[in-house]
Amino acid sequence: MINIPRNFIPSLFTILNAFCGFMSIISSAQGNYDKAILFIVYAALFDAVDGLAARLTKSASKFGVELDSLSDVVSFGAAPSFMIYNIYFKDHGDIGVFAASLILLFAAIRLARFNVQLVGFDKDYFSGVPVPMAAMTICSYVYFYHNKLFGFALSEKFIIGLAVLLPILMVSKFRYDSIPKISPATIKKYPVKFIFLFLGVIICIVTRGEGLFLFCLFYLSTGIFRGVFNQFKKTKKRQPFTEEEIESKKVN
C-alpha cells in the first residue's frame, strides 16, 4: 500500500494554484483576458483551499509556506503584471515594462517579508495588502470596468493608479485583517470581520460580481485609514504641553 504523506493534498492544491497562474499568462498572451482573469480567480480558490486542507490534515509546515509563496508569485504577481502589460503598458516602451512589472516585483518582496516574519501559521492581521487581494483588485477592475463602464481616458488613469498604488500597499506597514477560519468560536471572537465578509459576499452575488472591485477598494482603504488614525493618535500624545498647561500643572 502506498503511504501518502499528510501534506500531499495541501501541496497538490498549491501546485494547482501555480498551474492556474501559468494558464493565466498563456491566456493573456493569446489576448483572452477574460479567461486569464478566471484562471487567477481559480488560483485564488486553490490558494484558500490549500490553507484549509493544511489545517484539517494538521500538516502546516515551512515547506508548505515556501511553496505557497512561490505559487503566489506566479499567480498573483507574474500573471496580473503580464495581463496589464498586454492590455495597456506594452504601448509605452521600457517605461511600460517597468510599470507593469511593479506588481510582480513587489509581490515577491511582500511574500519574502511575510515568510521571514511568520510566527505560527495563523495571523490576526497582515502587514501590507495580501498579494491575492491585490490581484483580485486588478482582475475585478479589468473584468467589469476597464474600457467598459468608464471612458478610455479615465480607464487609463485607473489602471496606472492601480499599477502604482497596489505595489506600494503590498510592502507598506499598514495592517490588514486576515480572514479567520470559520467556526462558532471565531465568529463569536471576530463578529465585525464576519459581518463585513458576509456583506461582501452578498454584494458580489447581488451585483453578479461587479461589487467585488468596490469591496476590494473598501478593504484597501481599511488599512490606510487605520494607519492614519493610529499615527494621528501617536502624534497627539507626543504634542508638547502649552504654556498654560505647564503653569496649570505647577499650580496644582
C-alpha positions as CSV (number, residue, x, y, z in Angstrom):
1,M,0.0,0.0,0.0
2,I,1.3,3.4,-1.0
3,N,2.0,5.7,2.0
4,I,0.8,9.2,1.1
5,P,2.2,11.9,3.3
6,R,-0.3,14.2,5.1
7,N,1.0,17.3,3.3
8,F,0.3,15.8,-0.2
9,I,-3.2,17.2,-0.5
10,P,-2.4,20.8,0.6
11,S,0.7,20.8,-1.7
12,L,-1.4,19.5,-4.6
13,F,-3.8,22.5,-4.2
14,T,-0.8,24.8,-4.0
15,I,0.6,23.3,-7.3
16,L,-2.8,23.8,-8.9
17,N,-2.6,27.4,-7.8
18,A,0.7,27.8,-9.7
19,F,-0.6,26.0,-12.7
20,C,-3.6,28.3,-12.9
21,G,-1.2,31.3,-12.8
22,F,0.7,29.8,-15.7
23,M,-2.5,29.2,-17.7
24,S,-3.5,32.9,-17.0
25,I,-0.2,34.0,-18.5
26,I,-0.8,31.9,-21.6
27,S,-4.4,33.3,-21.9
28,S,-3.1,36.9,-21.7
29,A,-0.5,36.1,-24.4
30,Q,-3.4,35.0,-26.6
31,G,-5.4,38.2,-25.9
32,N,-8.1,36.3,-24.0
33,Y,-8.1,38.5,-20.9
34,D,-11.5,37.2,-19.5
35,K,-10.1,33.7,-19.5
36,A,-6.8,35.0,-17.9
37,I,-8.8,36.6,-15.1
38,L,-10.8,33.4,-14.5
39,F,-7.6,31.4,-14.1
40,I,-6.4,33.9,-11.5
41,V,-9.7,33.5,-9.7
42,Y,-9.3,29.8,-9.8
43,A,-5.8,30.2,-8.4
44,A,-7.2,32.3,-5.5
45,L,-9.7,29.5,-4.7
46,F,-6.9,26.9,-4.7
47,D,-4.8,29.2,-2.5
48,A,-7.7,29.4,0.0
49,V,-8.3,25.6,-0.1
50,D,-4.7,24.6,0.4
51,G,-4.6,26.5,3.7
52,L,-7.9,24.9,4.8
53,A,-6.6,21.5,3.8
54,A,-3.3,22.0,5.8
55,R,-5.3,22.9,8.9
56,L,-7.7,19.9,8.5
57,T,-4.8,17.5,8.0
58,K,-2.6,19.2,10.6
59,S,0.2,19.3,8.1
60,A,1.1,23.0,8.0
61,S,4.8,23.3,7.6
62,K,7.6,25.7,6.5
63,F,7.8,23.8,3.2
64,G,4.1,24.5,2.6
65,V,4.6,28.2,3.3
66,E,7.5,28.4,0.9
67,L,5.7,26.5,-1.8
68,D,2.6,28.6,-1.3
69,S,4.6,31.8,-1.7
70,L,6.3,30.7,-4.9
71,S,3.0,29.8,-6.3
72,D,1.5,33.1,-5.3
73,V,4.4,35.0,-7.0
74,V,3.3,33.2,-10.3
75,S,-0.5,33.5,-9.9
76,F,-0.8,36.9,-8.2
77,G,2.4,38.6,-9.2
78,A,3.5,37.5,-12.7
79,A,0.0,36.7,-14.1
80,P,-1.6,40.1,-13.3
81,S,1.5,42.0,-14.3
82,F,1.7,40.3,-17.7
83,M,-2.0,40.9,-18.2
84,I,-2.0,44.6,-17.6
85,Y,1.2,44.9,-19.7
86,N,-0.6,43.4,-22.6
87,I,-3.8,45.4,-22.0
88,Y,-2.2,48.8,-21.7
89,F,1.5,49.2,-20.9
90,K,3.0,47.4,-24.0
91,D,2.5,50.6,-26.0
92,H,4.7,52.6,-23.7
93,G,8.1,51.1,-24.3
94,D,10.6,50.5,-21.4
95,I,8.6,52.7,-19.0
96,G,5.6,50.5,-19.7
97,V,7.6,47.3,-19.0
98,F,8.8,48.8,-15.7
99,A,5.4,50.0,-14.6
100,A,3.7,46.7,-15.4
101,S,6.4,44.7,-13.5
102,L,5.8,46.5,-10.2
103,I,3.1,44.2,-9.1
104,L,5.3,41.2,-9.7
105,L,8.4,42.7,-8.1
106,F,6.6,44.0,-5.0
107,A,4.6,40.8,-4.6
108,A,7.9,38.9,-4.4
109,I,9.2,41.3,-1.8
110,R,5.9,41.2,0.2
111,L,5.9,37.4,0.3
112,A,9.6,37.1,1.2
113,R,9.0,39.6,4.1
114,F,5.9,37.6,5.2
115,N,7.9,34.4,5.3
116,V,10.8,35.7,7.4
117,Q,8.4,37.4,9.8
118,L,6.0,34.5,10.1
119,V,5.5,33.2,13.7
120,G,3.0,30.4,13.7
121,F,0.6,29.7,10.8
122,D,-2.5,31.7,11.9
123,K,-2.3,35.5,12.0
124,D,-4.9,38.1,13.0
125,Y,-3.7,40.6,10.6
126,F,-1.2,41.1,7.7
127,S,1.4,43.8,7.4
128,G,0.7,45.2,3.9
129,V,-2.0,44.2,1.5
130,P,-2.1,40.4,0.9
131,V,-0.9,39.6,-2.6
132,P,-4.1,37.7,-3.6
133,M,-6.2,40.7,-2.7
134,A,-4.1,43.0,-4.8
135,A,-4.5,40.5,-7.7
136,M,-8.3,40.4,-7.2
137,T,-8.4,44.2,-7.2
138,I,-6.7,44.2,-10.7
139,C,-8.9,41.4,-12.0
140,S,-12.2,42.7,-10.8
141,Y,-11.4,46.2,-12.3
142,V,-10.3,44.8,-15.7
143,Y,-13.1,42.4,-16.0
144,F,-16.0,44.7,-15.1
145,Y,-14.9,48.3,-15.6
146,H,-11.8,48.8,-17.8
147,N,-12.9,50.5,-21.0
148,K,-16.4,49.3,-20.3
149,L,-18.2,51.5,-17.7
150,F,-15.5,54.2,-17.7
151,G,-14.3,56.2,-20.7
152,F,-10.9,55.4,-22.2
153,A,-9.1,58.4,-20.5
154,L,-10.4,57.6,-17.1
155,S,-9.7,53.8,-17.6
156,E,-6.1,54.7,-18.4
157,K,-5.7,56.7,-15.2
158,F,-7.3,53.9,-13.1
159,I,-5.0,51.2,-14.4
160,I,-1.9,53.4,-14.0
161,G,-3.1,54.2,-10.5
162,L,-3.6,50.6,-9.5
163,A,-0.3,49.5,-11.1
164,V,1.5,52.0,-8.8
165,L,-0.7,52.1,-5.6
166,L,-1.1,48.3,-5.2
167,P,2.6,47.5,-5.1
168,I,3.1,50.3,-2.5
169,L,0.3,49.0,-0.3
170,M,1.7,45.4,-0.6
171,V,5.0,46.4,1.1
172,S,3.5,49.1,3.4
173,K,3.3,48.7,7.1
174,F,-0.5,49.2,7.1
175,R,-2.3,46.5,9.0
176,Y,-4.9,44.5,7.1
177,D,-7.3,42.0,8.8
178,S,-6.9,38.3,7.9
179,I,-9.9,36.1,7.4
180,P,-10.1,33.7,10.4
181,K,-11.0,30.1,10.0
182,I,-14.8,29.8,10.2
183,S,-16.1,28.2,13.4
184,P,-18.6,29.2,16.2
185,A,-15.7,30.3,18.4
186,T,-14.0,32.6,15.8
187,I,-17.4,34.1,14.7
188,K,-18.0,35.0,18.3
189,K,-14.5,36.4,18.7
190,Y,-14.5,38.4,15.5
191,P,-18.1,39.3,14.8
192,V,-17.3,42.5,12.9
193,K,-14.9,40.7,10.5
194,F,-17.6,38.1,9.6
195,I,-20.3,40.7,9.2
196,F,-18.2,42.6,6.6
197,L,-17.3,39.3,5.0
198,F,-20.9,38.2,4.8
199,L,-22.0,41.6,3.4
200,G,-19.2,41.5,0.8
201,V,-20.3,38.0,-0.4
202,I,-24.0,39.2,-0.6
203,I,-23.0,42.3,-2.5
204,C,-20.9,40.3,-5.0
205,I,-23.8,37.8,-5.5
206,V,-26.5,40.6,-5.9
207,T,-24.3,42.6,-8.4
208,R,-23.2,39.4,-10.2
209,G,-19.6,40.1,-9.3
210,E,-19.4,43.8,-10.1
211,G,-19.3,44.7,-6.5
212,L,-16.1,42.8,-6.0
213,F,-14.0,45.7,-7.1
214,L,-15.8,48.1,-4.7
215,F,-15.3,45.5,-1.9
216,C,-11.6,45.3,-2.7
217,L,-11.3,49.1,-2.6
218,F,-13.0,49.1,0.7
219,Y,-10.6,46.5,2.1
220,L,-7.6,48.6,0.8
221,S,-9.0,51.7,2.5
222,T,-9.3,50.0,5.9
223,G,-5.5,49.6,6.3
224,I,-4.9,53.2,5.2
225,F,-7.5,54.7,7.5
226,R,-6.3,52.5,10.4
227,G,-2.7,53.6,9.8
228,V,-3.5,57.3,9.5
229,F,-5.8,57.1,12.6
230,N,-3.1,55.3,14.7
231,Q,-0.4,57.8,13.6
232,F,-2.7,60.7,14.5
233,K,-3.2,59.3,18.0
234,K,0.6,58.9,18.4
235,T,1.2,62.4,17.2
236,K,-1.4,63.8,19.6
237,K,0.2,62.0,22.5
238,R,3.6,63.4,21.7
239,Q,2.4,67.0,21.4
240,P,4.3,69.2,24.0
241,F,2.3,71.0,26.7
242,T,1.3,74.5,26.1
243,E,2.5,77.3,28.4
244,E,-1.0,77.4,30.0
245,E,-0.9,73.7,30.7
246,I,2.6,73.9,32.2
247,E,1.6,76.8,34.5
248,S,-1.6,74.9,35.5
249,K,0.5,71.8,36.4
250,K,2.9,74.0,38.5
251,V,-0.1,75.5,40.4
252,N,-1.5,72.0,41.1
